[in-house]
Amino acid sequence: MKNKHINEKDAQGLRTGVWVGYHGNGNIACQDTYKEGVLNGLSRIWTNHGKISWSENFVMGVNEGEVIGIENL
């Protein structure tokens, strides 16, 4: 995705926006959204084969709603 900002920090050095990590094979491993250095939004984890294994939503660091693990997908 061209022009998509990921893994950025704000002027105070705190995580902001979407942060993405990758498995050694290049597949996405995790994606989290931050605001002022705190989880704020969807947080997801994928297996190294590309299947979502975990999903939860945060509002300023507090889990909101259902945590969905691989057994529930």
MODELLER restraints for C-alpha pairs under 7 A, 6 or more apart:
rsr = mdl.restraints
at = mdl.atoms
rsr.add(forms.Gaussian(group=physical.xy_distance, feature=features.Distance(at['CA:6:A'], at['CA:17:A']), mean=6.77, stdev=0.5))
rsr.add(forms.Gaussian(group=physical.xy_distance, feature=features.Distance(at['CA:6:A'], at['CA:18:A']), mean=5.16, stdev=0.5))
rsr.add(forms.Gaussian(group=physical.xy_distance, feature=features.Distance(at['CA:6:A'], at['CA:19:A']), mean=5.36, stdev=0.5))
rsr.add(forms.Gaussian(group=physical.xy_distance, feature=features.Distance(at['CA:6:A'], at['CA:20:A']), mean=6.79, stdev=0.5))
rsr.add(forms.Gaussian(group=physical.xy_distance, feature=features.Distance(at['CA:7:A'], at['CA:18:A']), mean=6.23, stdev=0.5))
rsr.add(forms.Gaussian(group=physical.xy_distance, feature=features.Distance(at['CA:7:A'], at['CA:19:A']), mean=4.43, stdev=0.5))
rsr.add(forms.Gaussian(group=physical.xy_distance, feature=features.Distance(at['CA:7:A'], at['CA:20:A']), mean=6.55, stdev=0.5))
rsr.add(forms.Gaussian(group=physical.xy_distance, feature=features.Distance(at['CA:8:A'], at['CA:15:A']), mean=6.08, stdev=0.5))
rsr.add(forms.Gaussian(group=physical.xy_distance, feature=features.Distance(at['CA:8:A'], at['CA:16:A']), mean=5.86, stdev=0.5))
rsr.add(forms.Gaussian(group=physical.xy_distance, feature=features.Distance(at['CA:8:A'], at['CA:17:A']), mean=6.89, stdev=0.5))
rsr.add(forms.Gaussian(group=physical.xy_distance, feature=features.Distance(at['CA:9:A'], at['CA:15:A']), mean=4.42, stdev=0.5))
rsr.add(forms.Gaussian(group=physical.xy_distance, feature=features.Distance(at['CA:9:A'], at['CA:16:A']), mean=5.34, stdev=0.5))
rsr.add(forms.Gaussian(group=physical.xy_distance, feature=features.Distance(at['CA:10:A'], at['CA:16:A']), mean=6.15, stdev=0.5))
rsr.add(forms.Gaussian(group=physical.xy_distance, feature=features.Distance(at['CA:14:A'], at['CA:36:A']), mean=5.80, stdev=0.5))
rsr.add(forms.Gaussian(group=physical.xy_distance, feature=features.Distance(at['CA:14:A'], at['CA:37:A']), mean=4.48, stdev=0.5))
rsr.add(forms.Gaussian(group=physical.xy_distance, feature=features.Distance(at['CA:15:A'], at['CA:34:A']), mean=5.93, stdev=0.5))
rsr.add(forms.Gaussian(group=physical.xy_distance, feature=features.Distance(at['CA:15:A'], at['CA:35:A']), mean=6.87, stdev=0.5))
rsr.add(forms.Gaussian(group=physical.xy_distance, feature=features.Distance(at['CA:15:A'], at['CA:36:A']), mean=6.39, stdev=0.5))
rsr.add(forms.Gaussian(group=physical.xy_distance, feature=features.Distance(at['CA:15:A'], at['CA:37:A']), mean=4.42, stdev=0.5))
rsr.add(forms.Gaussian(group=physical.xy_distance, feature=features.Distance(at['CA:16:A'], at['CA:34:A']), mean=4.73, stdev=0.5))
rsr.add(forms.Gaussian(group=physical.xy_distance, feature=features.Distance(at['CA:16:A'], at['CA:35:A']), mean=4.95, stdev=0.5))
rsr.add(forms.Gaussian(group=physical.xy_distance, feature=features.Distance(at['CA:16:A'], at['CA:36:A']), mean=5.96, stdev=0.5))
rsr.add(forms.Gaussian(group=physical.xy_distance, feature=features.Distance(at['CA:16:A'], at['CA:37:A']), mean=6.07, stdev=0.5))
rsr.add(forms.Gaussian(group=physical.xy_distance, feature=features.Distance(at['CA:17:A'], at['CA:33:A']), mean=5.25, stdev=0.5))
rsr.add(forms.Gaussian(group=physical.xy_distance, feature=features.Distance(at['CA:17:A'], at['CA:34:A']), mean=5.03, stdev=0.5))
rsr.add(forms.Gaussian(group=physical.xy_distance, feature=features.Distance(at['CA:17:A'], at['CA:35:A']), mean=6.32, stdev=0.5))
rsr.add(forms.Gaussian(group=physical.xy_distance, feature=features.Distance(at['CA:18:A'], at['CA:31:A']), mean=6.86, stdev=0.5))
rsr.add(forms.Gaussian(group=physical.xy_distance, feature=features.Distance(at['CA:18:A'], at['CA:32:A']), mean=5.74, stdev=0.5))
rsr.add(forms.Gaussian(group=physical.xy_distance, feature=features.Distance(at['CA:18:A'], at['CA:33:A']), mean=4.43, stdev=0.5))
rsr.add(forms.Gaussian(group=physical.xy_distance, feature=features.Distance(at['CA:18:A'], at['CA:34:A']), mean=6.43, stdev=0.5))
rsr.add(forms.Gaussian(group=physical.xy_distance, feature=features.Distance(at['CA:19:A'], at['CA:31:A']), mean=5.62, stdev=0.5))
rsr.add(forms.Gaussian(group=physical.xy_distance, feature=features.Distance(at['CA:19:A'], at['CA:32:A']), mean=5.25, stdev=0.5))
rsr.add(forms.Gaussian(group=physical.xy_distance, feature=features.Distance(at['CA:19:A'], at['CA:33:A']), mean=6.12, stdev=0.5))
rsr.add(forms.Gaussian(group=physical.xy_distance, feature=features.Distance(at['CA:20:A'], at['CA:30:A']), mean=5.63, stdev=0.5))
rsr.add(forms.Gaussian(group=physical.xy_distance, feature=features.Distance(at['CA:20:A'], at['CA:31:A']), mean=4.50, stdev=0.5))
rsr.add(forms.Gaussian(group=physical.xy_distance, feature=features.Distance(at['CA:20:A'], at['CA:32:A']), mean=6.61, stdev=0.5))
rsr.add(forms.Gaussian(group=physical.xy_distance, feature=features.Distance(at['CA:21:A'], at['CA:28:A']), mean=6.15, stdev=0.5))
rsr.add(forms.Gaussian(group=physical.xy_distance, feature=features.Distance(at['CA:21:A'], at['CA:29:A']), mean=5.35, stdev=0.5))
rsr.add(forms.Gaussian(group=physical.xy_distance, feature=features.Distance(at['CA:21:A'], at['CA:30:A']), mean=5.14, stdev=0.5))
rsr.add(forms.Gaussian(group=physical.xy_distance, feature=features.Distance(at['CA:21:A'], at['CA:31:A']), mean=6.56, stdev=0.5))
rsr.add(forms.Gaussian(group=physical.xy_distance, feature=features.Distance(at['CA:22:A'], at['CA:28:A']), mean=4.37, stdev=0.5))
rsr.add(forms.Gaussian(group=physical.xy_distance, feature=features.Distance(at['CA:22:A'], at['CA:29:A']), mean=4.55, stdev=0.5))
rsr.add(forms.Gaussian(group=physical.xy_distance, feature=features.Distance(at['CA:22:A'], at['CA:30:A']), mean=6.80, stdev=0.5))
rsr.add(forms.Gaussian(group=physical.xy_distance, feature=features.Distance(at['CA:23:A'], at['CA:29:A']), mean=5.30, stdev=0.5))
rsr.add(forms.Gaussian(group=physical.xy_distance, feature=features.Distance(at['CA:23:A'], at['CA:48:A']), mean=6.02, stdev=0.5))
rsr.add(forms.Gaussian(group=physical.xy_distance, feature=features.Distance(at['CA:27:A'], at['CA:48:A']), mean=6.25, stdev=0.5))
rsr.add(forms.Gaussian(group=physical.xy_distance, feature=features.Distance(at['CA:27:A'], at['CA:50:A']), mean=6.23, stdev=0.5))
rsr.add(forms.Gaussian(group=physical.xy_distance, feature=features.Distance(at['CA:28:A'], at['CA:46:A']), mean=6.57, stdev=0.5))
rsr.add(forms.Gaussian(group=physical.xy_distance, feature=features.Distance(at['CA:28:A'], at['CA:50:A']), mean=6.91, stdev=0.5))
rsr.add(forms.Gaussian(group=physical.xy_distance, feature=features.Distance(at['CA:29:A'], at['CA:45:A']), mean=5.68, stdev=0.5))
rsr.add(forms.Gaussian(group=physical.xy_distance, feature=features.Distance(at['CA:29:A'], at['CA:46:A']), mean=4.91, stdev=0.5))
rsr.add(forms.Gaussian(group=physical.xy_distance, feature=features.Distance(at['CA:29:A'], at['CA:47:A']), mean=6.52, stdev=0.5))
rsr.add(forms.Gaussian(group=physical.xy_distance, feature=features.Distance(at['CA:29:A'], at['CA:48:A']), mean=6.67, stdev=0.5))
rsr.add(forms.Gaussian(group=physical.xy_distance, feature=features.Distance(at['CA:30:A'], at['CA:44:A']), mean=5.55, stdev=0.5))
rsr.add(forms.Gaussian(group=physical.xy_distance, feature=features.Distance(at['CA:30:A'], at['CA:45:A']), mean=4.35, stdev=0.5))
rsr.add(forms.Gaussian(group=physical.xy_distance, feature=features.Distance(at['CA:30:A'], at['CA:46:A']), mean=6.05, stdev=0.5))
rsr.add(forms.Gaussian(group=physical.xy_distance, feature=features.Distance(at['CA:31:A'], at['CA:43:A']), mean=5.77, stdev=0.5))
rsr.add(forms.Gaussian(group=physical.xy_distance, feature=features.Distance(at['CA:31:A'], at['CA:44:A']), mean=5.33, stdev=0.5))
rsr.add(forms.Gaussian(group=physical.xy_distance, feature=features.Distance(at['CA:31:A'], at['CA:45:A']), mean=6.63, stdev=0.5))
rsr.add(forms.Gaussian(group=physical.xy_distance, feature=features.Distance(at['CA:32:A'], at['CA:39:A']), mean=6.98, stdev=0.5))
rsr.add(forms.Gaussian(group=physical.xy_distance, feature=features.Distance(at['CA:32:A'], at['CA:42:A']), mean=6.18, stdev=0.5))
rsr.add(forms.Gaussian(group=physical.xy_distance, feature=features.Distance(at['CA:32:A'], at['CA:43:A']), mean=4.42, stdev=0.5))
rsr.add(forms.Gaussian(group=physical.xy_distance, feature=features.Distance(at['CA:32:A'], at['CA:44:A']), mean=6.51, stdev=0.5))
rsr.add(forms.Gaussian(group=physical.xy_distance, feature=features.Distance(at['CA:33:A'], at['CA:39:A']), mean=5.83, stdev=0.5))
rsr.add(forms.Gaussian(group=physical.xy_distance, feature=features.Distance(at['CA:33:A'], at['CA:40:A']), mean=5.56, stdev=0.5))
rsr.add(forms.Gaussian(group=physical.xy_distance, feature=features.Distance(at['CA:33:A'], at['CA:41:A']), mean=5.29, stdev=0.5))
rsr.add(forms.Gaussian(group=physical.xy_distance, feature=features.Distance(at['CA:33:A'], at['CA:42:A']), mean=6.22, stdev=0.5))
rsr.add(forms.Gaussian(group=physical.xy_distance, feature=features.Distance(at['CA:33:A'], at['CA:43:A']), mean=6.63, stdev=0.5))
rsr.add(forms.Gaussian(group=physical.xy_distance, feature=features.Distance(at['CA:34:A'], at['CA:40:A']), mean=5.00, stdev=0.5))
rsr.add(forms.Gaussian(group=physical.xy_distance, feature=features.Distance(at['CA:38:A'], at['CA:60:A']), mean=5.85, stdev=0.5))
rsr.add(forms.Gaussian(group=physical.xy_distance, feature=features.Distance(at['CA:38:A'], at['CA:61:A']), mean=5.44, stdev=0.5))
rsr.add(forms.Gaussian(group=physical.xy_distance, feature=features.Distance(at['CA:39:A'], at['CA:58:A']), mean=5.96, stdev=0.5))
rsr.add(forms.Gaussian(group=physical.xy_distance, feature=features.Distance(at['CA:39:A'], at['CA:60:A']), mean=5.84, stdev=0.5))
rsr.add(forms.Gaussian(group=physical.xy_distance, feature=features.Distance(at['CA:39:A'], at['CA:61:A']), mean=4.84, stdev=0.5))
rsr.add(forms.Gaussian(group=physical.xy_distance, feature=features.Distance(at['CA:40:A'], at['CA:58:A']), mean=4.87, stdev=0.5))
rsr.add(forms.Gaussian(group=physical.xy_distance, feature=features.Distance(at['CA:40:A'], at['CA:59:A']), mean=4.72, stdev=0.5))
rsr.add(forms.Gaussian(group=physical.xy_distance, feature=features.Distance(at['CA:40:A'], at['CA:60:A']), mean=4.81, stdev=0.5))
rsr.add(forms.Gaussian(group=physical.xy_distance, feature=features.Distance(at['CA:40:A'], at['CA:61:A']), mean=6.06, stdev=0.5))
rsr.add(forms.Gaussian(group=physical.xy_distance, feature=features.Distance(at['CA:41:A'], at['CA:57:A']), mean=5.31, stdev=0.5))
rsr.add(forms.Gaussian(group=physical.xy_distance, feature=features.Distance(at['CA:41:A'], at['CA:58:A']), mean=4.94, stdev=0.5))
rsr.add(forms.Gaussian(group=physical.xy_distance, feature=features.Distance(at['CA:41:A'], at['CA:59:A']), mean=6.13, stdev=0.5))
rsr.add(forms.Gaussian(group=physical.xy_distance, feature=features.Distance(at['CA:42:A'], at['CA:56:A']), mean=5.89, stdev=0.5))
rsr.add(forms.Gaussian(group=physical.xy_distance, feature=features.Distance(at['CA:42:A'], at['CA:57:A']), mean=4.41, stdev=0.5))
rsr.add(forms.Gaussian(group=physical.xy_distance, feature=features.Distance(at['CA:42:A'], at['CA:58:A']), mean=6.35, stdev=0.5))
rsr.add(forms.Gaussian(group=physical.xy_distance, feature=features.Distance(at['CA:43:A'], at['CA:55:A']), mean=5.69, stdev=0.5))
rsr.add(forms.Gaussian(group=physical.xy_distance, feature=features.Distance(at['CA:43:A'], at['CA:56:A']), mean=5.35, stdev=0.5))
rsr.add(forms.Gaussian(group=physical.xy_distance, feature=features.Distance(at['CA:43:A'], at['CA:57:A']), mean=5.93, stdev=0.5))
rsr.add(forms.Gaussian(group=physical.xy_distance, feature=features.Distance(at['CA:44:A'], at['CA:54:A']), mean=5.47, stdev=0.5))
rsr.add(forms.Gaussian(group=physical.xy_distance, feature=features.Distance(at['CA:44:A'], at['CA:55:A']), mean=4.41, stdev=0.5))
rsr.add(forms.Gaussian(group=physical.xy_distance, feature=features.Distance(at['CA:44:A'], at['CA:56:A']), mean=6.59, stdev=0.5))
rsr.add(forms.Gaussian(group=physical.xy_distance, feature=features.Distance(at['CA:45:A'], at['CA:52:A']), mean=5.91, stdev=0.5))
rsr.add(forms.Gaussian(group=physical.xy_distance, feature=features.Distance(at['CA:45:A'], at['CA:53:A']), mean=5.66, stdev=0.5))
rsr.add(forms.Gaussian(group=physical.xy_distance, feature=features.Distance(at['CA:45:A'], at['CA:54:A']), mean=5.01, stdev=0.5))
rsr.add(forms.Gaussian(group=physical.xy_distance, feature=features.Distance(at['CA:45:A'], at['CA:55:A']), mean=6.56, stdev=0.5))
rsr.add(forms.Gaussian(group=physical.xy_distance, feature=features.Distance(at['CA:46:A'], at['CA:52:A']), mean=4.18, stdev=0.5))
rsr.add(forms.Gaussian(group=physical.xy_distance, feature=features.Distance(at['CA:46:A'], at['CA:53:A']), mean=5.18, stdev=0.5))
rsr.add(forms.Gaussian(group=physical.xy_distance, feature=features.Distance(at['CA:46:A'], at['CA:54:A']), mean=6.94, stdev=0.5))
rsr.add(forms.Gaussian(group=physical.xy_distance, feature=features.Distance(at['CA:47:A'], at['CA:53:A']), mean=6.13, stdev=0.5))
rsr.add(forms.Gaussian(group=physical.xy_distance, feature=features.Distance(at['CA:53:A'], at['CA:69:A']), mean=5.77, stdev=0.5))
rsr.add(forms.Gaussian(group=physical.xy_distance, feature=features.Distance(at['CA:53:A'], at['CA:70:A']), mean=4.43, stdev=0.5))
rsr.add(forms.Gaussian(group=physical.xy_distance, feature=features.Distance(at['CA:54:A'], at['CA:68:A']), mean=5.67, stdev=0.5))
rsr.add(forms.Gaussian(group=physical.xy_distance, feature=features.Distance(at['CA:54:A'], at['CA:69:A']), mean=4.54, stdev=0.5))
rsr.add(forms.Gaussian(group=physical.xy_distance, feature=features.Distance(at['CA:54:A'], at['CA:70:A']), mean=5.98, stdev=0.5))
rsr.add(forms.Gaussian(group=physical.xy_distance, feature=features.Distance(at['CA:55:A'], at['CA:67:A']), mean=6.02, stdev=0.5))
rsr.add(forms.Gaussian(group=physical.xy_distance, feature=features.Distance(at['CA:55:A'], at['CA:68:A']), mean=5.11, stdev=0.5))
rsr.add(forms.Gaussian(group=physical.xy_distance, feature=features.Distance(at['CA:55:A'], at['CA:69:A']), mean=6.56, stdev=0.5))
rsr.add(forms.Gaussian(group=physical.xy_distance, feature=features.Distance(at['CA:56:A'], at['CA:66:A']), mean=6.56, stdev=0.5))
rsr.add(forms.Gaussian(group=physical.xy_distance, feature=features.Distance(at['CA:56:A'], at['CA:67:A']), mean=4.73, stdev=0.5))
rsr.add(forms.Gaussian(group=physical.xy_distance, feature=features.Distance(at['CA:56:A'], at['CA:68:A']), mean=6.28, stdev=0.5))
rsr.add(forms.Gaussian(group=physical.xy_distance, feature=features.Distance(at['CA:57:A'], at['CA:63:A']), mean=5.83, stdev=0.5))
rsr.add(forms.Gaussian(group=physical.xy_distance, feature=features.Distance(at['CA:57:A'], at['CA:64:A']), mean=5.58, stdev=0.5))
rsr.add(forms.Gaussian(group=physical.xy_distance, feature=features.Distance(at['CA:57:A'], at['CA:65:A']), mean=6.68, stdev=0.5))
rsr.add(forms.Gaussian(group=physical.xy_distance, feature=features.Distance(at['CA:58:A'], at['CA:64:A']), mean=5.43, stdev=0.5))
